[in-house]
Amino acid sequence: MTILLEVEEQNEVVRSVEIELGDDETVEVAATRFAAALGFLEAEEILENLLVDGEKLERHKKAHHYDGRRWRHQHSRLRVIVFAPRDPKPKEFFWRRNLIVGAAASDAAKAFGYAAGNPGLQTFADPPKVLDNNQTLEAAHVHCREKLELVDTGGGVFDPYR
Amino acid sequence: MIPTGETRVVIEPEIRGAQAWAERRGIVCTWIAEALELRVLLVQSAESTTFYLRGRFDNYRALAPEWTFTDCTWTIAGKLSEFPKPITVPPPVTASIFLNFNGKGVICAPFNRLAYASGSGPHQDWGGPEQWLQASDKTSANKQVRADTVGDMLQVLRRDFLLTRGRVA
């Protein structure tokens, strides 16, 4: 059977993916396949919040136990839109709220093809605020759907003004 | 010497990224393709003072580009009176890249040809401007600034520009 998973955020579908599943395969197997197909959520977190026709899917149950073929997962990550100065187009990331800013910046830098440097993230405020690389995204007040920009946080080479 | 046409093929994808960056930030950024020159207007918000940031890209990427602040005609470069004056830099940035070197304003970063000794800048230790990417490897390993596309350079230049008030002289 073909099962559609819709990933929701504030009652809006932000991603969807289809998988093939045998009648006798379990909900856990489905979650593993969804995770592999999506590439940004883990099977465990999908399982924690997986619904079909308003009913929570239970672990160990087989796919044929449920009639619906349109399953839903309300994700709990921060979906962040990141711009890089080298690329006209942004990329989207689904980060855990407790991810450290520096790790998120490295993740984004890698996706944009940066091989080295001191990646950081800054806001789109005017003037922009460079986020503390040691804080979690949540502590840095990053919110879902926020737009951020990659910035190198390396310092100047020397400063004779001081 | 790299022919201008070849340099344009290399740089223009980067310029598109840089122009998208400038648009997002509301910054006026003009690419003069035939001269391989980028002109960027940066404005200090406190007193609406405009600074004229010029990048020249002949022989790019074999050589680092040449970045400086100029007068409003985009011709006279490096005067302290055309350079923004850094204020205290908050973490995580450790120091400004704008400096006064022997009475002349210099943007001190591996991606600037004028930061090298051969460009009358302070850095003999980075080799020549043809070694700018290797110099960037060294500085970024030391948590110092790195930018190796035009958009990334502008981002770093503006980052430090926002931490300036008034002119050096």
Interface residues (C-beta under 8 A of the other chain):
Chain A: F83 A84 P85 R86 D87 P88 K89 A116 G117 N118 G120 Q122 F124 D126 P127 P128 V130 D132 N133 E149 L150 V151 D152 T153 G154 G155 G156 V157 F158 D159 P160 Y161
Chain B: E14 R16 G17 A18 Q19 A20 W21 R24 S45 K85 P86 V89 P91 P92 V93 T94 A95 S96 I97 F98 L99 N100 F101 C108 A109 A115 P122 H123 S136 D137 T139 S140 A141 K143 Q144 V145 R146 A147 T149 V150 G151 D152 L154 Q155 V156 R159 D160 L162
